[in-house]
Amino acid sequence: MTRRVSSSYQSDNDLLTESQAREQELPMSLAWFRRMRVHDGGPPFVRVSNRIFYRRGELRRWIAARAVDRRQEVRR
């Protein structure tokens, strides 16, 4: 018996284009994504020929790693 998976299912391994990454996970400009790639500060990406993709899970982990604890900010 094969289990059907809804098309809305979001896997951490999904490859997203820059536009999809922006719309679904990280609402920054496309120029921001490009700048971050050039300056090695952005989320990990996959280059296939001349196209750029982001894994959904990598984007989420990158965002989570930048979470700020407000209590620590106040101590500074």
Secondary structure, DSSP 8 states (H G I E B T S, - for coil): ------TT---TT-EEEHHHHHHHT----HHHHHHHHHTT-S---EEETTEEEEEHHHHHHHHHTT---HHHHHH-
